[in-house]
């Protein structure tokens, strides 16, 4: 098995019994890495985008000729735009082509190179890689003993923004395999190569600091305002056995982190004006500072639940916890989409006791088992329903199986991605990929629910994430000289949630009539806690730059992804033609283009009769984006979904983590203490946007298997709670608390004027008495109850808690009630 760094892999020839060479099948002959001699990497970082140019020199140090395959893993926000390799014998370069074009390459190109043994090489790679995800793979031909091959690679990527505003860049393990090659089945345990890493940094806010997990050389500022800087960050010669077991990571800090920043990238002077590459591009980062919300308080938001038959029949308890945990002040609606595409209410209603009671009455207890036939129509119905003003929309979608019209569903969600978030839950393997894709496209989360006993924990974990506060009503406005206009590619999100940041691409079109105006103005407006917030920044209209066009290429990737829903929905051939044109000009692959490797011999061919020098004959070789299945999971994803580069990596990595979690849970002792002993997942999984499965509460997930009576008691108590968080003093409550109703009434402190205050204190105290059972399930419910109590009678809580502890035989501390 191979580590995710990959690089150049080789496979030696074998001898047959007659002594002649033959090509062994890749399915039978194991691959091993070819030695990396040197790597020269140049990184250009502009705020939160990076352009990486790398030159890698490999040498065949074995005693036999070797067929070599270059493999480069693709991260979720990464895209290759140039690749070529050269040796003494031939040059190979990757070319994008329209998948419908015939022939795929110029007429002088002959049939695919016969020595590849078909596409079996890539099939072997798909099956035998250790981790799932996407990778760029290109067959480079045969490398003789002692010969070198030089690989030149260029790619762009969006960089994650750290909470403190830093841009985080991690050097791909392929470009720095030191410390990761050791996991491969290498033919040598010694590594010896040199690495030169240089970087240029740019931000209009100024580059303040650079930190790394390796020794840095001093920065050289190339502008007085520190808006640009350069440095040879790392120059080393590595030899011997690996000692460093981590990736090279760089943190770039900019001045004055604000809610909005803008970097202007000039267009390609060789591209026609008005084209995607020809006009300037503004890279806009939106990262509002959003404070933490106090649990249990009133909160805005629209929560829409799309339930299927399986959920209705087997998860009434989960639905109960979900609805009871919603905060006051929000709006909600429920769709039973296998029954009808119409919601319980014609549009979302305010979360009140009356509306909650009516909703619970209208929800059917069983479904008609029609399958997920109406999910698409239900989504369209939701999107056609007006959203309450200043209430960010979030969808909770439950899927038991793979619904029909998968492409149309994905396209519909993608089309409305700026207006909502999706939290999707799958109960079967075949719907996992769709659930993950919907969540990722909208900035939400996804979860695989493998057991009825852990369903409530999973959905409540996502609800906690959904309850994070948000900046609502986000809008951008532009002030430009006459003759110029701005197009935000992909649109502007209507809401930005706490912990999120959005990278937008806005292109400036036209010709300014007043050339004396050197700057434009961008204004960001949004609402936070009912207060309007405004930020204004200036940006240059005549930007400088190195011409590497990282922002333009990432904008092309963004725009092509937006064109996919239009092509799927049958909007004619125009969206497809535009996507193909953008792909071919930018070098970024799209759903309608594919790679082909073109091999050109370096040596000319001579003919004696008549004497002539002919141009080298080109041939096609395998080169494509490979979907690695991973050795620990099977490929269970519908081929009808096209997942753009970077999506599949996150989808399958999350799926692997979720599946692994299921096995871990079965093997764990059924005690809460075991969660502290669990090792964290590999870094590949921890960086994903989805629900981290290691945070699901592993031992809590097995709770109901060994304590069903506790589960029943908890559900009874939750069913009695009111929408505002309070409990009424009733015989039902007394039964759950296992205390005589008359005794409860008789022990009520004299200072309490309202019985519901005493009842609510008793209920919260009882929950904390059984904290080891109910903490994960009732955290939101309890916060709402305590908030209600604090708003009613703070002066009475001390006495109520003291009496409740005596009556229930507990020792709950006053801090539980915020005292």
N, C-alpha and C positions, 0 to 999 in steps of 0.2 A: 504494500500500500504506500501511497505517496502523500507527503504533506502538501498543504494548500499552496506552497510557494512555487512548485513545479519548476519552470525554466526549460532547459533543453534536455530532452529525454532521448536515449539511444537504445538501439536493438542491434546486436551483432549478427552478421551472416553466420551460417552453419555449413558444414561440409557434408555432402552425401557420400555414399560408399564408393563412388567412382572418383572422388577427389575434386569434382567441380562444385562451384558455389551454387546455393539456392537460397531463396528468401524464405525463412521460416515464418509461419503465420504469427501475427502479433497476438492472436488469441492463445498461442502456446508459448511464446518466448517472452519472458518478463522484461520490462523496461528498466533502465537505470539512468541516472542523470549524467550528462556529459559535463566535464570539468569547466567551471567558469574561471577564466584567467583574469579578466578585469571588467569593471563596470564604471562608466562615466555617466552620471545622472545630473541633469540641470533642471531645477524646479523654478517656475515663475508663479508666485502667489499674489493674487489681487483680492484683497479682503477675504472672501470665502470661496474662491475658485482657484484651481491650480492647473497649470499646464506642465507636463512632465516629458522631457526628452531624454532618452536613455540609449547608450551604445554599449552592448554587451559582447564580449569576445569569448567564445568557447573553443576548446581544443579537444580533439579526440586523442586521449592518452592511452587508449587500449592498443593492442597489437593487431586488431582486425578492423576491417571497414565496418562502418556503423551507419544504419539508417537513423536519421534524427528527426525529432518532432518538437517544435517549440510550443509550449503551453503557458498561457498567461491568465491567471484567475482574474475575474472582473468583479469588483465591488459593486454595491447597490447604486452608487452615484458616479460610476466611472464609465468612460467610453473611449475606445481606441479610434484614432483617426488616421494613423499612418503606420505601416509596417513594411520593412524590407530586410532581407538577409543576403549576404554575399560571401562567397568562398572563391577559391581559385578557379573552380570549375563552372560556377553558375551564379546567377543573381535571381533571387525570388522576391517578388513584391505582391502584397495583397491588394486586390482590386475589388471595389464594390460594383455590383451590377444589378440592374432591374431583373427580378426573378422571372419576368415574362419575356425578357429580351432573348432573341436568337439571331446569330450565335452570341454566346456570352462575352467573347473577346474578339479582337481583330482577326481578320481572315488568316493571317499567318500562323495563328495559334492552332496547334494540332490537337489530337485527342488527349485525354488525361494521361499523365505519366504512368506507364504500365507498371513500374517498379513498386508502386504503392500497394499492390495487392487489393485494389478496390478501396473501399472506405472502412475495411475491417480494423485498420489501425485506430481510427477515431472511435469505433465501437468498443474496442478494448479499453480505450481511455475512459469512455463513459462508464463502463461497468466496474473498473478496478480502482477508480479514485476513492480515497478514503472519505472525503467530505463532499456533500452535494453542493451544487452551485453552477455558475456559468464560467466558462473559460474560453479565451481565444486560442485556437489551435491551428498550426500550419505545419505541414510536412515539408521538410527542407531537402530531402534527397539523401544521398550517400556521402558520408564524410570519411575520407581515408585516414589511416593511422598517422598521427602527428599533424594533421591538417587542422586549420582553424576556420570558423565561420563567425562572421560579424553580424549581429542582429541590431537593427536600429528601430526603436519603438517610440511612438508618441501617443500620449493619451491625455485626456482632460477629466477633471472630477470636481464635484462640489465637496467642500470641506465642512465637517460638522462644526458647529459653534458651541464652545464650552459655556457653562453658566456664567463665568466671569468675562465672557466676550471674546476669548481667544479663539483663533482659527487653529484647528488640529489637523496636522498632516502626518500620515504614516507612510513610510516608504514601503512599497510593495515588496513582499518577501522574495519575489522573483528577481528583483533588482538588488537585493541584499540577502542571499540565502544563508549567510553565516549565522550559525546558531539554529537553523531549521533543517538544513540538509541531513542532519544526523538521523532523522527518522526514516529516511529513504533506505532502500536496499542497495546502498552504494557498493561499487567494487573497490573503493578505497576509502579509508577512514580519515584521510588527511585532506585538508582544504588549503589552497594557496592561491590567493587572488588579491587584487588591489581594488579599492573603491574610492572614487572621487565624487563627492556630492557638493554641488553649489546651488545657491538659491538667490533669486531676486524677489524682493518684497515690495508691494505697493499698496498704499491706502491714503486717501485724502485726509484721513484723521491723524496720519502719522504713525510710523512704526515705533512703538515705545520699547518693546522688549521681545527677546526670543529665548525660549527655554527648550531644552531637549534632554533626552535620556542618554546623551553621549557628549563628549567634550566638544565645545564650540570655539571657533575662532571669532575674533571681534567683528562686529558689523561695520560696514563702510557705508555711511549715508551719502547718497548721490544727489540729494536736494537739501537746501537749507532748512526747509520746514519738516524734514525727516519723513516726507511722504513716500520716499523710495529708498531702498537700501539693498546692498549686495554683500555677499560674503562666500568664500569657500568654507562651507560649514564642516566638512569632514573629508580628510584625506588620509587613508590608512592602507597598510599592506598587511593582509591577514594570512597567517600560515599555521599549519598544525591542526589539532583537533578543536572542534568548536568549544568555546567557553561562554559566549554570549547567547542567551536563550530568549531574547526579546526582539521585537521589531524596533526599527529606528523611528522615533516619534519626535515631531517638532510642534511647539506651541508658539504662535505668533500673536503678540498683544498689540492692540491699536489704542490710540489715544481717545479719551472721552467716549466710552461705550454708551451709545444712545439707542433710542427706539428705532431709528432708521439711519441707514448709511447708503451712500451711492458712489460707485466707481464707474467712470465712463471709459469705454474701450473704443478706440478708433476702428473704423472699418478697413477692409482690405482694399488698398488703392487699385488693385488689378480687377476687382469685382465691379460689376456695373452699378451705378447709383440706383437706389431703390430696392436692391436685392438684400437678402438676409445678411450676407457677408459684407456688402458694400457700405451700408449705413452704420453710424455709430450705435453702440449698445450701452445702455445704462444697467449696471448690475446693482439691484436694489435689495438690501437686506432689511427685513422687518423683524424687530425683536423687542416688542414693548415690555417694559418692566411691570409685571403683574404680581401684586402681593398675594400671600397665602390667604385662603378663605378660612374663616372660623367654622369648624364642623358643626352642622346642625342649624345654622342660621338660614334665613331666607336667601334664596339664590335664583337668579334668572337661568333660563335654558328651556329648550323644547326637547323632550325625550319621547321618541316614537319607537314602539316595540312591534316587530314583525315576527309573529309566532307561527310555527308550523304544527302539524298534527302531533308529531312525536313530543314536542315540548308541552303541548296542551294535555296529552294523555299521561305523561310521566313526570312532569316538572311543575305541578301546581304549587309545591312548596317553594321552588325557586322564584316563581312569578310573585308569590306572596311577599317574600323578602325583598324582591326587586321593587315592587310598587310601594311597599311600606317605607322603604329607605329613601324615597325621593324627597327633596326639600320643599318646604313651603315657598311659594313665589314662582315656581316653575310651571310649565305647561306639559301636558302629556296626551298621548293617544295610543291605541292598540289596534293592530291589524292582524286578524287570523287569516293569513293569505291563502291557505288551502281551502278555506270556506268561501271567501269573497275578497275582492280587491278593495272593498270599502272599509273604512275604519269604524270602530265602535262609536266614535263621534265623527260628525262630518268634517270637523277640523279640530285641532288640538284645543283642549280646555284647560283652565287653570286647575292646579292641584289643590283641591279642597276635599273636605270629608264627604260631602254629598257627591261630588263627581267621582271620587275614588270608590265609594260604595256602589254607585251605579255601574261603574266600569267592571267591578268584580262580579256584579250580577249578570252582566251581558256576556262575559267571556264563557264560551262553551267549554264544558269539561272534557269532551272528546271531539275528535275531528272525523271527517268522512273519508280520510286516507286517500285523498285524490292525488297525492304527490305534490311536489313543489310547482304545480302547473301555473299558479297565478302570481308568482313572485315578481316577474317582470311587470305585469300590469299593476300590481300593488305599488311597486317602486314609482311607476309613472304617476299613479294616483297621489302618492305622497308628495312628489316634486311639483305637482300641479296645485297643491294646497298651499294657501298663503301661510307664511311663517309669522308668528307673533313678533311684534316690533321689539328689537333689542333682546331677543332670546335666541342664542345660537342653537342650531338644530343638530341633534345627534340621533343616529339610528342604531338600534340593537336588532340585528338580523340573526335568526336561528334557522339553521339548515340541517336536515337529517340526511338527505341524499343529494346527489348532483341534479340540480334543476335543469329543465330544457332551456333552450335559448341562452346558453351560457355567454356567448359572445355579446349578445344584445344586452344582457344584464350588466356585464362588465362595462360596456360602452355607455349605458345609461348612467351608471354611477360615476364614471369618469367625466361625463358631460356636466354633471352637477357637483363636481369635486370641490369647488370653491364655496359652496353654500352649506356644507354639512360635514360631519364625521361619521364613519361607520365603525361600529363595534360588532364583529361577526363571530358567530359560534357554530362550529360544525360538530356533528355527532357521528360522523362516518368519514372514512378515509377519502372517499371519492369527491367530497365537497371541500376538502381541506385547501386545495390550491385556490379555489374561487374565494373562499372566506378570507384567506390571507391577502389576496390581491385587492379585494374591495377595501379592506382595512388600510393597507399600505397606501393605496391611491388617495385616500381621503385624510390621511394622518391619524387614523384611529388605531385600534388594536384588534387582534384576533386570538381565539383560543380554541383548542381541541378538547372536547369533553368526552372522555373515554368511559366514565362511570357515572351512574345516576347519583352515587353517594357524594360526589364532589362538584356537582353542577352548580349548586347554590354558591359555593365558595368562588368558583370561576367567574360567574356573572357579577357577583358583588365586587370582586377585585377590579373588574372593568368599570363598574359603576363608580367606584372611588376615583378612578382615573378620569372618567367623564365629568365628575363634579368639580374638577379644577376650574378656577375662574378664567374668564376669557375677556379679551378686548373685542368689543362687538361693533358692528357698523364700520368696518375698516374701509377707507377710501383713499385714493391718491389723486391729487390734482397737480397740473403742470402749468407753469408760466414760462412761455418761450417767445422769442422774437417772431414776428409775423413771417409766415412761410414755412414754419416748422411745426410738426405735430409728433405726438408720442403714441406708440402702440405697445400696450403691455401684453406680451405674448403669453397666452394661457390665462389671462385675467388676474384679478386681485382677490384673495380670499376675503370672505365677509367677516370671519372671526379668526382670532389667533389665541390659542389657549396657553396657559401658563407652562413654561418650559419649552415651548415651540419657538422656532424662528423660520421665516419664509424667505427664500431667495427667488426674486422675480427678475425677469428679463424684459426691459423696456427699450424699444428701438426708436431712434429719432429719424424721421423721414422729412424730406423736403429740402429747400434751400432758403436760408435766412435772407430776408429783404434788407434788414439792417445789420450789416456786418460789424458794426461797432459794439454791439452787445456780445460780450464774451461769455456770459454765464446764463444758465437757466435756473429755475426755482422749482423744487418739488415739495409738496405739502402733504403730510400724512395726518389723517384725522381718524379718531375712533372714540368709542365710549367705554368707560371703565367705571363700574359701580355707579352708573347713572350720571357720571361727570364726563363732559366732552373734553378730549385731549387733542392738542394740535402740535405738530412738529414741522418746522420748515428748514430746508437745507438748500444750499446752492451747489451747482456742479458746472464744470467747464463745458462749453459747446465745441471747443477745438482741442480735444484731448491729445495727450502724447501717449506713447506706448511702444512696446517692442514688436508689435505686429503678429503675435502668436495666436490671437483670436480665441483664447480659452472661453471667454464669455459668449462669443458668437456661436461657438460649436456646442456649448451646453444649452444655449438658447435654441439651437436647431434641434437638439435632442428633445427639449421641452415641447417645441412646436409640433414635431412629428408625433409625439405621444398624444397631443390634443387632436391631431387629424385622424387618429385611429377610430374614435367613435363615429365621426362623420362617414368614414368609408364603410364601417360595419352597418350603419343604419340605412344604407342605400341612397346616399346623397349624390350618386353619380360617380364618374371617374375623376372629377376634378380634385377631390381630397387626396386620392391615391397618386395622381400625377404630381401634385405639389409636394407630397411627402417624398416621392422618388427623386424629384429634382433637388430638394433640400439635402437629401441623403448623399447624392452623388457629388454635390458641390462642397459640402462640409466634411465629407469623409466619415460621417457617423452613420452606422447601420440603422435601418428602420424596418418595420414589418414587411415591407415590399421589396427590400433589397437583400442581397446576400454576398458573402465574400467568395472570391475564387483566387487561388494562388496561381501566379504566372511565373514560370521558370524560364529564364533566358540563359543559354550557355555563354560563358565568357570567352570561349575559343571559337574562331571562325572556321568554316568548312571550305576546303580546297577541292576542286575537281580538275583532272588533268586534260580531259578531252571534252569540250574545249577548255582551256585554262580559264578559271573564273573564281572570283571570291564572292561567296554568297552570304547574305545576312544570317545571323544565328536563328535557328528554328526554335520557336517558343512552344511550351507545352503547359497544360493545365495540371495542377496538383491539388490535393485536398487542403482546404483552408476554410474554416467556418467557426461560428460560435457554438461550442459544444455544451450541451446540458449534462453535467456530471450527475449521475444518479446517486453516488455514494454507496459504499460497500455495506452499510448497516441498514439501509432502507430500500424498498422497492419503488419503482417508478409508478405512481398512482395518479398522475395528474392528467387531466383531459387535454388531448392534443389540439382541441379546437380553440383553446385560449392562447393567443399570442401574448407572451409576456416580454416586454422590452428588456434590453440588456440591463442587468442590475436587479430587476424584480425577482427573477427566479432564484438568484442566490439567497436573497432574504427569505423568500417563501419556503424553500426547501430546507434551509438551515433552521428556520423556526420549526418546521414540521419535524425535523430530526430531533430537535430539543424536546418538543412536546411528546413525541413517541418515547424518547428515552426516559422522560419523566414518568410515564406510565409504568415502565419496568422498574424504575427506582422506587416508586410508591409501593409496588407489590412486595418488594424485598425489604422494606423498612420496618422496624418494630413499630407497633401502633402506640407510640408514645410521643408526646409533643416535644420532648427533649431531643428527639432524633434530628429535627430540622437543623439544629445548630452544628451537627456533625457532618452534614452533607457538604460535599465539595461543590464549588461554583462551576457552572458550565464553562466550556472553552470560550475564549474571547470572541470567537466567531459568532456566538449566540448572544452574548451579553450586550453587544453594541446595537442590536436590532431595535426597531421602534415598537415591536409587538410586546405583548405581556411577557415578561420574563418568567418562564415556568418555574424557576427556582424560588420565586416569590409567591407562589400560589398558596403556600402553607401546606407542606407535604403531609405532615401527620394529621392536620385538621381535615385533609381530604379523605382520610380513612376513618374519620370519626364515627359516621353513622353505621359502619359495619359492626362496631362493637358497643355502641351505646344508642340503640334505636329509641329507648324510652326518653332519653334526654332530647333527642330530635323532636319527638312528638310533643313534649312539654314546651319546648321553645317555640314551635310552630303555633301552638295554642295561644301562647302569650303574645306573639307577634300579631296574630289575627285580631286580638282584642285592642291593639294600640290604635289610637286615632291618628289622622293625617298630620295633626300639629305636634305629635310626639307624646301626647298625654294618654293616660289610662283612666277609665271610669272605675269607681269602686263598685264591684258587682260580684255575684256568686261565681261567675266564670273565672274572674281573676283569683278569687279565693281558692277555687279548685286547683288552678295551676300552681299557686303558691303553697298548696297543701296546708292551709291555715283556715280555721273556721271563720266564716264571714262575720259573724257577730263579734268574734274576738278581734278581728281587724278593725271593725268599727269602734269597739270599746277601747282599743289601745290608741286610737287616733289622738294626737296631742291637742290640748285645748286651744293652743295658739293657731291651729289650722282652721281657716274659715271655709275652705273649699275641699270637699272629699277627694276630688280628682288629684289634688296636690299630694295628699297622703298616699293615694293609690299608685301614683307615678313614682314616688320615692320607694315604695315597697317593690314595685316591678323592677326598677333599676338596681336596687340592692340585691334582689333575688338573682338577677342576671350576673352581677359581679360575684355573688357567692359561688356561682358555677362558671367562673371566668374561663377555666381551662376548656370548657365546652363551647362557649358562645362568643368568645371575643371576636373572632373573624366574621361570624355571621351577623352579629348585632352591633358592631361598632357604629355604623351610621344611624341605626335606630336609637341607640343610647345617646348619641350626641344630640339628636333632635329632641329627645326627652329632656335632657339636662338643660338645653337652651330654653325650652318651654318653662321648666321649673324656675330658672333664673329670672325669667321675665315676669313670673307670677308672685313669688314669695321668697326672696333670698333670706329674709330674716327668720323664716320658719324652718329652713332646711336643716340647721344643726340639730334641733330637737327632733325633727322627723327622722333623720338618719340614726340618731342614738336609739330611738324607740324601735326602728325597723331592724337594726342589728340585734337588739335584744329579742325581738319577736321571731326572727328568722335564724337566730344562732349564728350570725355572720360577724365579720369584722371589717366591713367596707370603710375605707378612709374618706375623710371629707373632700380630698382633692378630686375624687370622682365627680363631685357636684360643683367643682370649680370654687370651692370655699377656701 
